Amino acid sequence: MFEIPYFGKIDNQNLPDYLETEIQFDKKSVELDLNFEALSLGEVELHQIKVFLGLLPQNIRLAQKYLNHLAKDNELVVEYFECHQDLIEDYGLRLELGTLILTRVGIYPSNECYSVFDFTFPNDLSDRFLSVVLNHDSCLIDITHES
C-alpha cells in the first residue's frame, strides 16, 4: 500500500484503471483524476506521483503561467477565443485568459504527457478546453484545444 495525496492509500501492485476525486482550488471545484496504464507501478513512479500531487497548487499556478505567457503568440489560444466570440458577446465575458477557469487536472504517470490541466469558461458555458500539458518535471510539453 502506498499513500497518495488527495487519493489516500492505493495498492501499487493492483492498480485500478482510474481514480478520481474533487478538490477545491481558488474556491472552485476541480476534478482530479489519476490514470493508470499498468496494473502496478514501482517506487520511483509512485514517489513522482506523490511529489507532483504534493506540489499541486504550485503546478496549477505553473500551468496558468505557461498559458498566460504563450497566449499572446499562440495561434491555438487566439483560435480558441475566436471560436467562442458569440459566447463571449452573449454573456458579456472579457476576451482574456483571466476569464478561463481550471476544471480538471489529469495525471498520467506512465505517459510522457504526465499531467493535463483543462481550462474553460465558467459555468459550463463551453465544452471546449484549452489544455496545458506538462511532463513529470512540470515542464511544458504542449497547449492543445480539446472538446
Disulfide bonds with the S-S distance in Angstrom:
none
